[in-house]
Amino acid sequence: MADPEYNLVYEKWIPIVGKGKVSLVDVFSDFSIRDIAGNPIQKIALIKLFVAIAQASVRLEDEDDWSRLGSKGLAGKALEYLESNKSCFYLYGDHPFLQMPVLKGFPGTEVQDIYYDFLPDLASENDSILRQIQDAKELSDSDKALFIVQLMNYAPGGKRTSFIKPLTPGYSSKSKNANAGPSLGGSFGYLQTCLMGNYLAETVWLNYFTDEDIKGIDPSRILDVRPPWEKMPEGEDDGRARELRASIYAWLVGLSRFVLLTDNGIIYTEGLQYPKVKEGYFEPFIATREKDNSAIYADTAKKPWRSLTALLQAAYESSPEYSCKLLRVFLGRTLRNIRIFSIWSGGLRLRATSGDQSVKQDDDYVESETYFYSEFMQSPDYQRLCNAMKQLESYSIALKKSIKAYAEAMNSSADSSKNGDTRYWMSVEPFAQQIINACQDNDADALDSLMRTASGFVIDIYDDVCPHETARQVVEWIKNRPPKGDRKLGKEQ
């Protein structure tokens, strides 16, 4: 039974590593809270919500205002806002948080069970139930609140929504295939990136948009807009909907689904529509390439830390291949204001078939977090990191080239090249932060040792993937084997 007094300001509903669940008040008052628990989509959706609350609590003109207020000052403003606007954060009632009461009894709506609470969407009706975790289960109010938050920007596109006639008279853009949430995109799922501080309130501060930031990122954004929980739109394309689409709340709490919780499930339909990156859309948390309107996608075969140098190019180079506006605008001020920070990247890899997005085959969540000293990132020594990443990539290229040449000579499957490369990066991943630390500490011996370990993976994986038992196999294995004495592999004979 729905609890009419369940208020997100005070109830414990936000999963935190080492602390269980906490409230919104805790997020902005307990400076020992740092890491959000859950999957990467839940983490970034919650961070965006906290940033949205901070944006609603105070407008700051520029970096000077931002630096002067500080992370704890911003947290104090957020607490004042939450106390003054607590009536907007009830999960149930006449004005439920991020929900549309008009959906109750609206023609065409149906109450659906919430399956798959670990994914950012409902299950399709014809999905096979393969594991007990996929089965319908009783969800707590905290589970439902988290589910609604992650839907706003990260709902996959498809037919799992109730198709109803438009709430806005004359609106003609709806179809039975609902558009994906703006932060997920209509194809493989965008990789999301944000800055992380030493506690959660500091993370919110690092990702806060001043008026100057917004004008620099997208001058067309409307600055003075009430957040959606204070006033929801009445339909898909009324004046309020258009205002929210043109504000920074589109980046943070996008309302891509109109929902209403009921005692026995959820009413769930398409909400505001947004274009895809291919159609010119961008948000600061996504790394995009302007020349072809493409983005860096979540990729289970390429963990996010491998895209680190590409992301950092956006902050350090005048003409980067990819531009991550958040890093380009926020990294500099972060380096000037705190000593240690991290860059978090994550997302959900999925695929679209006949307009329906779902998680299939080897699709999964991806996530990585890398830590940096601000002093290192502002020095010429930063180039050591770029060189190390390039060297790791060169090992990967050498391995794929050798395996492919062997496979072609033996007329065998070229899939072994891809599998070998995946194994290489899986082997290197546990050492990623150590490699970064060695670069930051200017520890040449440690870095050389780590690179030798990585080059050793190339030889070991090649030997394992390419059989060398018959005479012909041995000939091709020797002929195409990455040489141990090759300096590019950093391994002596």
C-alpha positions as CSV (number, residue, x, y, z in Angstrom):
1,M,0.0,0.0,0.0
2,A,1.3,3.4,-0.9
3,D,2.6,5.5,2.0
4,P,1.2,9.0,1.5
5,E,3.8,10.4,3.9
6,Y,6.8,9.0,2.0
7,N,8.9,12.1,1.3
8,L,12.2,11.8,-0.5
9,V,13.7,14.7,1.5
10,Y,13.7,12.7,4.7
11,E,13.2,9.0,3.8
12,K,16.1,6.7,3.3
13,W,16.0,5.7,-0.4
14,I,19.4,6.5,-2.0
15,P,21.8,3.6,-2.0
16,I,25.3,4.5,-0.7
17,V,28.3,2.2,-0.5
18,G,29.1,1.3,3.1
19,K,26.1,3.2,4.6
20,G,23.0,1.5,3.2
21,K,20.3,4.0,2.1
22,V,20.3,7.7,2.9
23,S,17.9,10.7,2.4
24,L,18.3,13.8,0.3
25,V,19.1,15.7,3.5
26,D,21.9,13.2,4.2
27,V,23.4,13.7,0.8
28,F,23.8,17.5,1.5
29,S,24.7,17.3,5.2
30,D,26.8,14.1,5.7
31,F,30.3,14.8,4.2
32,S,31.4,11.3,4.8
33,I,29.1,10.1,2.0
34,R,31.0,9.5,-1.3
35,D,30.1,6.5,-3.4
36,I,26.6,5.7,-4.7
37,A,25.8,2.0,-4.8
38,G,23.9,0.4,-7.7
39,N,24.5,0.2,-11.4
40,P,26.2,3.0,-13.5
41,I,22.8,4.3,-14.8
42,Q,21.4,4.6,-11.3
43,K,24.6,6.4,-10.2
44,I,24.7,9.0,-12.9
45,A,20.9,9.5,-12.8
46,L,21.2,10.3,-9.0
47,I,24.2,12.6,-9.5
48,K,22.2,14.5,-12.1
49,L,19.2,14.8,-9.7
50,F,21.4,16.1,-6.9
51,V,23.0,18.6,-9.3
52,A,19.5,19.6,-10.5
53,I,18.5,20.3,-6.8
54,A,21.6,22.4,-6.4
55,Q,20.8,24.3,-9.5
56,A,17.3,25.0,-8.2
57,S,18.6,26.2,-4.9
58,V,20.8,29.0,-6.1
59,R,22.0,30.7,-9.3
60,L,25.7,31.5,-9.5
61,E,27.0,33.9,-12.1
62,D,30.5,32.7,-12.7
63,E,33.5,30.7,-11.3
64,D,34.3,33.4,-8.7
65,D,30.8,33.0,-7.2
66,W,31.1,29.2,-7.5
67,S,34.5,29.1,-5.8
68,R,33.5,31.6,-3.1
69,L,30.4,29.6,-2.1
70,G,32.3,26.3,-2.1
71,S,31.0,22.7,-1.9
72,K,29.7,23.1,1.7
73,G,28.1,26.4,1.0
74,L,26.3,25.0,-2.0
75,A,25.2,22.0,0.1
76,G,23.8,24.5,2.7
77,K,21.8,26.2,0.0
78,A,20.4,22.9,-1.2
79,L,19.3,22.0,2.3
80,E,17.5,25.3,2.6
81,Y,15.8,24.6,-0.7
82,L,14.7,21.1,0.3
83,E,13.2,22.3,3.5
84,S,11.3,25.1,1.8
85,N,10.1,22.9,-1.0
86,K,9.6,19.5,0.7
87,S,6.0,19.4,-0.5
88,C,7.4,18.8,-4.0
89,F,9.1,15.6,-2.9
90,Y,6.3,13.3,-1.8
91,L,6.3,10.1,-3.8
92,Y,2.5,9.8,-3.7
93,G,-0.4,12.2,-3.3
94,D,-1.9,15.0,-5.4
95,H,1.5,16.2,-6.7
96,P,3.7,13.1,-6.7
97,F,7.4,13.6,-7.4
98,L,8.2,13.6,-11.2
99,Q,4.8,12.0,-11.9
100,M,1.6,12.8,-13.9
101,P,-1.6,12.3,-11.9
102,V,-3.6,13.0,-15.1
103,L,-2.6,9.5,-16.3
104,K,-4.9,7.9,-13.7
105,G,-7.9,6.6,-15.7
106,F,-6.7,8.2,-18.9
107,P,-7.9,6.3,-22.0
108,G,-5.4,3.7,-23.2
109,T,-3.3,3.6,-20.0
110,E,-2.6,0.3,-18.3
111,V,-1.0,-0.6,-15.0
112,Q,2.2,-2.6,-15.5
113,D,4.4,-4.5,-13.2
114,I,7.9,-3.2,-12.5
115,Y,10.2,-6.0,-13.5
116,Y,14.0,-5.8,-13.9
117,D,14.4,-3.2,-11.2
118,F,18.2,-3.4,-11.9
119,L,17.7,-2.1,-15.5
120,P,16.4,1.4,-16.4
121,D,13.2,0.2,-18.0
122,L,10.3,-2.2,-17.8
123,A,10.5,-5.7,-19.3
124,S,8.8,-6.5,-22.6
125,E,5.8,-8.7,-22.2
126,N,7.3,-11.5,-24.3
127,D,10.7,-11.5,-22.6
128,S,11.8,-15.0,-21.4
129,I,12.2,-15.3,-17.7
130,L,15.6,-17.0,-17.3
131,R,16.6,-16.1,-13.8
132,Q,14.7,-15.6,-10.5
133,I,15.9,-12.0,-10.4
134,Q,13.9,-11.2,-13.5
135,D,10.7,-12.3,-11.9
136,A,8.1,-9.8,-10.7
137,K,8.6,-8.9,-7.0
138,E,7.4,-6.6,-4.4
139,L,9.4,-3.4,-4.6
140,S,9.8,-1.0,-1.7
141,D,9.0,2.7,-2.0
142,S,12.8,3.4,-2.2
143,D,13.1,1.0,-5.2
144,K,10.2,2.8,-6.9
145,A,11.7,6.2,-6.3
146,L,15.0,5.2,-7.7
147,F,13.3,3.6,-10.7
148,I,11.5,6.8,-11.5
149,V,14.6,8.9,-11.3
150,Q,16.6,6.7,-13.7
151,L,13.7,6.7,-16.2
152,M,13.8,10.4,-16.7
153,N,16.9,10.5,-18.9
154,Y,17.7,6.8,-19.4
155,A,14.6,5.0,-20.5
156,P,15.4,2.8,-23.6
157,G,13.2,3.3,-26.6
158,G,10.6,0.8,-27.7
159,K,7.2,-0.6,-27.2
160,R,7.1,-1.2,-23.5
161,T,5.2,2.0,-22.8
162,S,1.4,2.3,-22.9
163,F,0.5,4.0,-26.2
164,I,-2.0,6.7,-25.4
165,K,-3.3,9.6,-27.4
166,P,-1.3,12.8,-26.8
167,L,-1.9,14.8,-23.7
168,T,-1.2,18.0,-25.7
169,P,-4.0,18.5,-28.2
170,G,-2.7,18.5,-31.8
171,Y,0.6,16.9,-30.9
172,S,1.5,14.5,-33.7
173,S,5.0,13.2,-32.9
174,K,4.0,10.2,-30.8
175,S,4.3,6.6,-32.1
176,K,4.0,3.2,-30.7
177,N,7.8,3.1,-30.4
178,A,8.7,5.5,-27.7
179,N,11.9,7.5,-28.1
180,A,14.8,6.7,-25.9
181,G,15.8,9.0,-23.0
182,P,18.0,11.8,-24.2
183,S,21.0,10.6,-22.1
184,L,20.8,7.1,-23.5
185,G,20.3,7.7,-27.2
186,G,18.6,5.7,-29.8
187,S,21.3,3.2,-30.7
188,F,24.0,1.7,-28.4
189,G,23.8,3.9,-25.3
190,Y,26.0,7.0,-24.8
191,L,29.0,6.9,-22.5
192,Q,28.4,9.4,-19.6
193,T,31.2,11.3,-17.9
194,C,31.3,13.4,-14.8
195,L,33.8,14.7,-12.2
196,M,33.9,13.1,-8.7
197,G,35.0,14.9,-5.5
198,N,36.1,13.5,-2.2
199,Y,32.5,13.4,-0.9
200,L,29.1,13.4,-2.7
201,A,28.3,17.1,-1.9
202,E,31.6,18.0,-3.4
203,T,30.8,16.0,-6.5
204,V,27.6,18.0,-6.9
205,W,29.6,21.2,-6.6
206,L,32.1,20.1,-9.2
207,N,29.3,19.4,-11.7
208,Y,27.3,22.5,-11.0
209,F,26.6,24.9,-13.9
210,T,27.0,28.6,-13.4
211,D,25.2,31.0,-15.7
212,E,28.6,31.7,-17.4
213,D,29.1,27.9,-17.9
214,I,25.6,27.5,-19.5
215,K,26.1,30.4,-21.8
216,G,29.5,29.0,-22.9
217,I,28.1,25.5,-23.5
218,D,24.8,26.4,-25.1
219,P,23.8,30.0,-25.3
220,S,20.3,29.0,-26.4
221,R,19.5,27.5,-23.0
222,I,16.9,29.3,-20.9
223,L,18.4,30.1,-17.5
224,D,15.5,31.1,-15.3
225,V,13.4,27.9,-15.3
226,R,11.6,26.2,-12.4
227,P,12.6,22.6,-11.9
228,P,10.2,19.9,-13.1
229,W,9.2,18.7,-9.7
230,E,7.9,22.2,-8.8
231,K,5.7,22.3,-11.9
232,M,5.3,19.4,-14.2
233,P,4.1,19.9,-17.8
234,E,0.5,19.1,-18.7
235,G,1.4,17.3,-21.9
236,E,4.2,16.4,-24.3
237,D,4.4,19.8,-26.1
238,D,2.7,22.5,-24.0
239,G,4.5,25.7,-23.0
240,R,6.0,24.2,-19.9
241,A,7.3,21.1,-21.8
242,R,9.0,23.4,-24.3
243,E,10.5,25.5,-21.5
244,L,11.9,22.4,-19.8
245,R,13.3,21.0,-23.1
246,A,15.2,24.3,-23.6
247,S,16.6,24.4,-20.1
248,I,19.5,22.6,-18.4
249,Y,16.9,20.3,-16.7
250,A,16.8,18.5,-20.1
251,W,20.4,17.4,-19.3
252,L,19.6,16.5,-15.7
253,V,15.9,15.4,-15.3
254,G,14.6,14.9,-18.8
255,L,11.1,13.7,-18.3
256,S,11.4,11.2,-21.2
257,R,8.6,9.2,-19.6
258,F,5.4,10.3,-18.0
259,V,4.7,7.9,-15.2
260,L,2.3,7.4,-12.2
261,L,2.9,4.9,-9.4
262,T,-0.1,2.9,-8.3
263,D,-0.7,0.5,-5.5
264,N,-0.1,-2.5,-7.8
265,G,2.4,-1.2,-10.4
266,I,3.1,1.8,-12.6
267,I,1.4,3.6,-15.5
268,Y,4.1,4.3,-18.0
269,T,4.0,6.2,-21.3
270,E,6.2,8.3,-23.5
271,G,6.9,11.8,-22.2
272,L,9.0,14.6,-23.7
273,Q,10.9,13.8,-26.9
274,Y,14.5,14.8,-27.6
275,P,16.6,14.5,-30.7
276,K,19.5,12.1,-30.9
277,V,23.2,13.1,-31.2
278,K,22.9,12.1,-34.9
279,E,20.3,14.8,-35.2
280,G,22.4,17.4,-33.5
281,Y,21.5,16.9,-29.8
282,F,24.2,17.0,-27.2
283,E,24.6,17.3,-23.5
284,P,27.7,18.1,-21.5
285,F,28.0,14.6,-20.0
286,I,28.4,13.0,-23.5
287,A,31.5,13.1,-25.6
288,T,30.5,14.0,-29.2
289,R,32.3,14.5,-32.5
290,E,31.0,17.5,-34.4
291,K,32.1,16.5,-37.9
292,D,29.8,13.6,-38.1
293,N,27.4,14.1,-35.1
294,S,28.6,10.9,-33.4
295,A,29.3,10.1,-29.8
296,I,31.4,7.8,-27.7
297,Y,29.2,4.9,-26.8
298,A,29.3,2.5,-23.9
299,D,31.2,-0.6,-25.0
300,T,31.6,-3.8,-23.1
301,A,34.7,-4.6,-25.2
302,K,36.3,-1.2,-24.4
303,K,36.0,-0.2,-20.7
304,P,35.6,3.6,-20.2
305,W,39.1,4.2,-18.8
306,R,40.5,3.4,-22.3
307,S,38.7,6.4,-23.6
308,L,40.4,8.6,-21.0
309,T,42.9,10.4,-23.2
310,A,40.2,11.0,-25.9
311,L,38.0,12.6,-23.2
312,L,40.9,14.6,-21.8
313,Q,41.7,15.9,-25.2
314,A,38.5,17.8,-25.0
315,A,39.9,19.8,-22.1
316,Y,43.5,20.2,-23.2
317,E,43.4,20.5,-27.0
318,S,42.0,23.4,-29.1
319,S,40.7,21.0,-31.8
320,P,40.0,17.6,-30.2
321,E,38.5,14.7,-32.0
322,Y,35.7,14.4,-29.4
323,S,34.4,17.2,-27.3
324,C,33.1,16.5,-23.8
325,K,31.7,19.9,-22.8
326,L,31.6,19.0,-19.1
327,L,35.3,18.3,-19.0
328,R,36.2,21.2,-21.2
329,V,34.3,23.7,-19.0
330,F,34.7,22.1,-15.5
331,L,38.1,20.5,-15.5
332,G,40.1,23.7,-15.3
333,R,38.2,25.1,-12.4
334,T,38.4,21.7,-10.6
335,L,42.2,21.8,-11.0
336,R,42.3,25.3,-9.5
337,N,40.2,24.4,-6.5
338,I,40.8,20.9,-5.2
339,R,43.9,18.7,-4.8
340,I,42.6,15.2,-5.7
341,F,39.6,14.3,-7.8
342,S,38.5,11.6,-10.2
343,I,36.9,11.2,-13.6
344,W,34.0,8.8,-13.7
345,S,32.6,7.3,-16.9
346,G,29.9,4.7,-17.3
347,G,26.8,3.7,-19.2
348,L,24.7,0.8,-20.5
349,R,25.5,-0.9,-23.7
350,L,22.3,-2.0,-25.5
351,R,21.1,-2.4,-29.1
352,A,18.0,-1.4,-31.1
353,T,16.1,-3.9,-33.2
354,S,13.0,-2.7,-35.2
355,G,12.9,0.4,-33.0
356,D,13.0,-1.5,-29.7
357,Q,16.1,-1.1,-27.5
358,S,17.0,-3.9,-25.2
359,V,20.0,-5.6,-23.5
360,K,21.0,-8.6,-25.6
361,Q,24.0,-11.0,-26.1
362,D,27.1,-9.4,-24.5
363,D,25.5,-6.1,-23.7
364,D,26.0,-4.9,-20.1
365,Y,26.9,-2.0,-17.9
366,V,30.3,-0.4,-18.2
367,E,32.0,1.8,-15.6
368,S,35.4,3.1,-14.5
369,E,36.8,5.7,-12.2
370,T,40.3,7.1,-12.4
371,Y,41.9,9.3,-9.8
372,F,44.2,12.3,-10.4
373,Y,46.3,14.9,-8.6
374,S,45.4,18.4,-9.8
375,E,49.1,19.4,-9.7
376,F,50.0,16.6,-12.2
377,M,47.2,17.4,-14.6
378,Q,48.4,21.1,-14.8
379,S,52.1,20.1,-15.5
380,P,53.9,19.0,-18.6
381,D,54.3,15.7,-16.9
382,Y,50.7,14.9,-18.0
383,Q,52.2,13.9,-21.3
384,R,53.6,10.8,-19.6
385,L,50.0,9.5,-19.2
386,C,49.2,10.2,-22.9
387,N,52.3,8.3,-23.9
388,A,51.5,5.4,-21.6
389,M,48.0,5.1,-23.0
390,K,49.4,5.2,-26.6
391,Q,51.8,2.5,-25.7
392,L,49.1,0.3,-24.3
393,E,47.1,0.8,-27.5
394,S,50.2,-0.1,-29.6
395,Y,50.4,-3.5,-27.8
396,S,46.7,-4.1,-28.6
397,I,47.3,-3.3,-32.3
398,A,50.3,-5.5,-32.4
399,L,48.4,-8.4,-30.9
400,K,45.4,-8.0,-33.2
401,K,47.7,-7.8,-36.2
402,S,49.6,-10.9,-35.3
403,I,46.5,-13.0,-34.5
404,K,44.8,-11.9,-37.7
405,A,47.9,-12.7,-39.8
406,Y,48.1,-16.2,-38.3
407,A,44.4,-16.8,-38.8
408,E,44.5,-15.7,-42.4
409,A,47.5,-18.0,-43.0
410,M,45.7,-20.9,-41.4
411,N,42.4,-20.0,-43.0
412,S,40.8,-20.0,-39.6
413,S,38.3,-17.6,-38.0
414,A,39.3,-14.0,-37.6
415,D,37.1,-13.8,-34.5
416,S,40.1,-14.9,-32.5
417,S,41.6,-11.5,-33.1
418,K,38.7,-9.7,-31.4
419,N,38.7,-12.3,-28.6
420,G,42.4,-11.9,-28.1
421,D,42.1,-8.1,-27.9
422,T,39.3,-8.4,-25.4
423,R,41.4,-10.7,-23.2
424,Y,44.3,-8.3,-23.4
425,W,42.4,-5.3,-22.2
426,M,40.7,-7.4,-19.5
427,S,44.2,-8.4,-18.3
428,V,45.5,-4.8,-18.3
429,E,42.4,-3.3,-16.6
430,P,43.3,-4.3,-13.0
431,F,46.6,-2.3,-13.5
432,A,45.0,0.8,-15.0
433,Q,45.1,3.0,-11.8
434,Q,48.6,1.8,-11.0
435,I,49.8,2.9,-14.5
436,I,48.2,6.3,-13.9
437,N,49.7,6.6,-10.5
438,A,53.2,5.7,-11.8
439,C,52.8,8.5,-14.4
440,Q,51.7,11.0,-11.7
441,D,54.6,9.9,-9.3
442,N,57.1,10.0,-12.2
443,D,58.1,6.5,-11.1
444,A,59.9,5.3,-14.2
445,D,60.8,1.9,-12.8
446,A,57.2,1.2,-11.8
447,L,55.9,2.4,-15.1
448,D,58.5,0.3,-17.0
449,S,57.6,-2.8,-14.9
450,L,53.8,-2.3,-15.6
451,M,54.4,-1.9,-19.3
452,R,56.5,-5.0,-19.4
453,T,53.7,-6.8,-17.7
454,A,51.3,-5.5,-20.3
455,S,53.6,-6.5,-23.2
456,G,53.8,-9.9,-21.6
457,F,50.1,-10.3,-21.9
458,V,50.5,-9.8,-25.7
459,I,52.8,-12.8,-26.0
460,D,50.9,-15.0,-23.6
461,I,47.5,-14.4,-25.3
462,Y,49.0,-14.8,-28.8
463,D,50.5,-18.2,-27.7
464,D,47.2,-19.3,-26.2
465,V,45.0,-18.2,-29.1
466,C,47.2,-19.4,-31.9
467,P,47.7,-23.2,-31.8
468,H,51.3,-24.4,-32.4
469,E,51.2,-28.2,-32.4
470,T,51.4,-29.3,-36.1
471,A,54.4,-28.4,-38.3
472,R,52.3,-26.0,-40.3
473,Q,50.9,-24.3,-37.2
474,V,54.4,-23.9,-35.7
475,V,55.7,-22.3,-38.9
476,E,52.9,-19.7,-39.0
477,W,53.0,-19.2,-35.2
478,I,56.7,-18.4,-35.3
479,K,56.3,-16.3,-38.5
480,N,53.6,-14.0,-37.0
481,R,54.4,-14.1,-33.3
482,P,55.0,-10.6,-31.8
483,P,58.8,-10.6,-31.2
484,K,59.9,-10.5,-27.6
485,G,62.8,-8.2,-28.5
486,D,60.6,-5.6,-30.2
487,R,61.0,-2.3,-28.3
488,K,57.4,-1.4,-29.0
489,L,56.4,-4.4,-26.9
490,G,58.9,-3.3,-24.2
491,K,60.0,-6.9,-23.5
492,E,63.6,-8.2,-23.7
493,Q,64.5,-11.5,-25.2
